[in-house]
């Protein structure tokens, strides 16, 4: 069996070695990126005088044919193909002969793999960002659609103050905006070409890493060859950002789970985005929301696993780094599926606006407004807080309507009682960024601009493919 290192060894590799070290089953998804890196390396070898124009043409033709074979699913993998990079090089040599055997000059699988993974990461992180923006657009659309409708806002999962539903939806939108920002920032740090670092020390051949970096569309090349082949910060960072996206989706999912219960009854699930029970005929289950919640743990595990792998590695390359790909591929795949599913779920949710508003119209939800009325009249807030808290306690203990106690109180009277009317508290929220109708209108415009700016800087289409 032919290997890339066969000249050093007198014996064939053991089956157990190959079974344990092979990465082809999962790294074949880097094929297009490996081909792109190889094409750039060919151009670099021409400039270095290592490949003639005729030889380069043979290698380019071979790379193009391999790309076509891979796209059509007819590429013939062999038992000795340890990874996608080995398989492609073997096939290049089969097709281009001695010219193909020159392709690996000045290049190691260490810088080759790192280059392909960075290319993949740049592209896929942009795709994830596009899916985040698509979900943000759904939230924006629903926020505009529900208008001035309101519901209870919660702290400690206890009713606190009423907020507009649009404000609540946009709260998720702004957390996702931070995710887009982190994805863009992570992509920026991944935008460094390792090609030319070789195994760890560069090369004695007259290669130009700046040239190949430009050929590949990287913002620049590595500064230190040892760091270039051993650095997986960009993978760890990508996994952290993806974990935080998953956490945000989990929080959104938990909310849908609660809101769709009979106890809350704030939303009804669309049939196309819910499942039933194999035993209970009446059930409609929020499986998308539950899996968004569940898969967050899986993605966090991907991050934790990689960090544990990286923590004790000496410079420079170690085979442990092969373990970077599966968690990254898994996290990108799971988060991408979750984003698309959650966008569909939120797009089709039916809000029970009447039930939301009835829940928010409890007079106790206006307690802070009563305290702030007293503050407007010069009462220190702590005194106002204690006064209103005592009225609330009295109302609950004696089962006397709060409005009756407020109107009878000399410091509150009819003006205070009017604050307990349905819809009044939420309408009074007027500070910028607040939950009332007026600041929310401004917030909608700001959020729409933010989405547009993020889409433009990431080069995103209206709907990611």
N, C-alpha and C positions, 0 to 999 in steps of 0.2 A: 504494500500500500504506500503510495507516494504522499509525503508530507513536505511542508515548507522547510523543515529542519533536518531532513533525512541524511544529509551529508555528515552530520555530527555523530550519528548513532549507527551502531552495527546491527541492532535488532529492530524488528517491527514493533510499533507501539501496541501495548496490551489492549485487548477489547475493553477491559474495565476502565483503562485510562481514557479511551475515546468516549465511552458511554458517559463518563463523569464530566468530561471537559467540553463536550460538544455544545455549541450555542446556536447552531443552525436552525433548530426548530423555532426559536424566537427572534434571532437577529436578522432573519431574511427580510424583514420589513425595512431594513436599512439598504436594500439593494439599490434603489434609485439614487440614494445619497452617496453610496460607495462608487457608483458609476460616475456621478458628477465629480466627486473628488478625484477619481482616476483620470478623467478627461482633463482636469486642470493640471494634474501632475504630468500628463503627457506634454502639455504646452510648456511646462517648466523644464522638462527634459530636453525639449527642442532648443530652448533658449540656452541651456547648459551645454549643448553640443553632444548630448548623450544619445539622442534619437535623431536620425536623419528625417527629412521630410517624408521620404518614401516609407520608412519604418513607422513614422507617426501615423501616416494614412492607414497602414495595416492595423495598427492598434485601435485607432478611432473607429474603423469599420467593424472590428471585432467587438468593441464596447457597444456600438449601436446595435449590432446583431444580438448580443447578450440581452440588452434592454428589451428588444422585441421578443426574444424567447421567454423572458421572465414575464412580460405583460401577457403573453398568450398562454402561459402556463406550460410551456413545452421545454423549459430549461431542464437539462438532465443532471440531477444531483448524483454524486457518487459517494460511496462509503467513506472516502478519505476527506470529504468536504467538512472540515471542522466547523467552519462558520461561513457566512455569506461572502466574506472577503476572500477566503481561500478558494471558494467555489468559483468566484468570478475570475480570479487570477488564473486558476487552472484552465478555465474555458478560453481566456484570452490567449494563453500559450498554445492551446489546441488550434485556435483559429488563425493566429498571427505568427506562429512559429518563433524563431529566435528573436524577432522584434518584440513579441509579447513577453518573452523572458526578460527583457530589459525594463519592463514597466515598473518593477519594484525597486529599481535603483534609487538610492537615497531616501527610501521610504520604509518605514516599519509598520507592522500592523498596529503598533501603539499610537502613532500619529494618524494613521489611516482610520482606525476605528473612532478615535476622538473627533476627527474631522467629520466623519459621516454622522456621528451622534449629535454633534452641534448643529449640523445642517438640518437634521430631522427635528431637533428640539426647536429651532427657530421657526420652522414651518408649522409644527403642530401647536406650539404655544400661541401662535397667531390664530390658528383655527379655534382653539379653546376660547381665546378672547372674543372671537367673532360670535361664538355661541353664547357667551356671557352677555354681549351687547344685544343679541337677539332676545334673550330673556328680559333684559332691561326694557326693550321696546314693548314687549308684552305688558310689563308692569306699567309703563307710561300710558299705553293705550287704555288699560283697564282703569287707571287712575283718572284719566280724562272722562271716561265713560260714566263713572259713578257720581261725578259732580259733587254736590255738597253733602252727600250721605255721610253719616257718622256712626261710630260704634264706641264701646268702652275701650280706653287704653288701659293697659295692665302693668302693674309692677308686682313682683312676687306671685304672679298669676292671679292677683286679686284686682278687682275693678278699681281704677284710680281716677282718671279724668277722661272725659270724652274727647275723641280725636276724629278728624275726618278720615274716612276710609282711604281716600287718595293719599293722605299723609302717611298712613300706615303702609300702604303699598310702596310708596316712594322710599320709605325707610329701608326696605329690602333693596331697592334700586341703588341707593347710595352705597350700601355695603358692597354690592357687586361692582360699583364704579371703582372702589378701592382695589378690588380684585383685578379689574382691567389694568389699572395703573401698575400693580405689582407684576402682572404678566408682561406688560411692556418693558418694565425695568429689568425683569429677569431675562427677557429676550435680548436686551441690550448687552447684558454681561455675558451671554452665551455667544455673542456675535464676534468671536475671536477665532482666527484660524490657527489650528495646531500643525497644519501640514508643513513639513520641513523640519520639525523637531526630531524626526527619526525615532530610534528606539528610546533615546533619552538625551543625546548629546549633540544633535544636529548631524551634519554630514561634511565630509571633506570635498564633496562634489560641489561645483559652482551653482548651486540652486538658489532661487530667489523667493523666499517665503512671502515677501510683500507682493510679488507678482501673482502667485497662486492664490493668496488671500483675496486680491482684487478680482481674479478670475471667478472665484467662488461667491463673490458678493458679500464677503465678510467686511466688517468695518475696519479691521486691522489684523495683524498677525501677533503671535505669541511674543512675549519678552524674554522668557526663560524656558529652555527646552525641557528641563527636568519638570518644571511646573506644568508645562503644556500637556505632557502625556499622562501625568498623574492627577491633574485637576478634574474633580467631579463636583466642584461647588455648584456649577450650573445645573447639574442634575438634582442635587440636594435642594437647591433653591427652588427649582421648578416643582419638586415634590411638596415643598412647604406651601408654595402658592396654590397648588392644586388642592392640598389638604384644606387650606382656608376657604377656597371655593366650595369644597365639599361640606365644610362646616356650615357655611352660609346656606347652602341648599338644604342641609339637615334641619336647620332652624326653620326655614320656610316650610319644609315637609311636616315638621312637628306642629306647626300652626294649622296647616290644612287638616291634619289628623284630628286635632282638637276641635276645630271649627265645624268639621263635618259630622261630629257626634250629635246624637239627639239632645244631649245636655247643653251644647252650645247652639247648634242648629244655624250657624251663620252662613254656611255654604252648602250647596248640593253638587255632588260630583257628576260630571258628564259620563254617560255610559261608556263612551269610547276610551275614557281615561280612568276607569275603575274596574275592579274584578268582583266576582261573586264567590259564594261559598259552595263547596261540594256537598255540604249537608244542610246548610241553613238557607232556605229559599228567599228569605227577606233581605239578605245581606247585600250591601254595596260597599266594598272595601277600598280604602285609599292606598293601594299597593305601591303606586309610584312614590307617594310621599314617604311611606314606610321604608322603601328601598333607598331613597335618597338619604334618609336618616341612617340606615344600616350601612350603606356603602361608605359613608364618611369614616367609619371606623376602619374599614379596609384600606382606604387611601392613607389615613394617618399611619396605619401599619406599614405601608410601603415606605413612607418617610422614615419612620423609626428604624426599619430594617436596614435601609441604606446608610443612615447615620452610624449605626452600630458597625456596619462593614467598614466604613471609612475611618473610624476613630483611631485605629492603631496601625495604619499602614505607613511603612517607611517609604521614603523617596526611592525610585520614582514609580515606574509601573509595576503593579502586582496583579496576578491573575484574579485576585479577589474582585477587581474592578469589573470583571465580566458580570458581576451581580448588580450592576447599575441599571441594566436595560429592562429586565422584567418588571421591576417595580415602576419604572418610568412609563413603560408601555401600558401597564395595567392602569396606572393612575390617570393617564391621558384618556384611555379608552372608557373607563368608568365615569369620569367626570363629564366627558363629552356626551355620553348616553344620558346621564342624569340631567344635564342642562337642557337637552332637547326634549326629554320627557317632561321636565318641570315646566318648560315653556308651553307645551301643549296642555298640561294640567291647569296652569293659571289662565291660559287663554280661554278655556271652556268652563271655568268655575262659574256657577250661578250663585250670586250673592243674595241672601235674604236680607235686604236693606231694612225692611220694617222690623224684623226681629233684632237686628243690630241696634237700630235706633231705640227700640223699646228698652233694650238692655242698658243703653247709655243714658236713658232719661231718669234714672234713679235720682232723687233729690240729693242724696249723699254725694253724688259725683260733683256737685257744685260747692262742696265744703271749702275748697281752696278759694273759690270766687268770693265766698262770704268773708273769709279772712282778709283777702286783698281789698275788699270794699272797706273794711275797717282800717286797713293800712292807708288807703286813700284819705281817710278821715283823720289820720295822724296817730292811730293806735300802733304801738310797737308790734312787730309781727308775732313775737312769741306770746304776747298777751292776746292778740287776735286769734292765734292758733288755739290757745287753751280755751278761750271763750267758745269758739265754734265746736271744738272737740267735746266740750261739756254739753252743748245743745244736741249734738249727734248722739252721745251716750244716753241722754235723757229721752230722746225720741225713740231709740231702740228699746230701752228698758221699760218705758211706760207705754210703748206702742201708740205714741202721739205723733201725727204727721209733722215732719220737720218744718214744713212751711208754716204751720200754725205757731210753732215755738219761735221761729225766726220773726214772724210778723209781730208777735207780742213782745219781742225784745226791744228795749228802748234804743239800743245802739244800732239796730238793723232795720226793723220796721218793714213797711211795704216795699221799700227799695230793695232790701235784702231778700224778701220773699219772691220778688220778681225774678231774681237770679236763678231760682229753682225751676222756672218754667222750662218745658221741653225745648231743647235746641239752643237755649241761651248761653250755657257755659262754653260750648264749642265755638260759637260765633264770637265770643269775647277774646279768643286767643289770637292776638294780633302782632306779637313780636316776630321779627324776621326769623324764618326757619321754624316757626311754630305751627301748631296743628289746626289753626282756624282757616276758614275759607279764603280770606284775603292773602295771607302769607303763602298758602298752598298754591294759589294761582301763580304767584311769582316763582315759587319753587318748581312748578311744572315747566315753566319756561327755562329756568336754569338747568334743570335735569335734561331737557331735550337738547339744549346746547352742549351739555357735557357729553352726551351720547354721540352727537355729531362730531365733536372735536376728537373724541377717542377713536371713533371709526376712521376719521381722516388720518390721524397719526399712525394708526396701525394698518392703513391701506385696506380697510374692510369694506366689502360690498354690503348692500342693504341686508341681504340674507346670506349668511355663510353657507358655503356648499358642503 
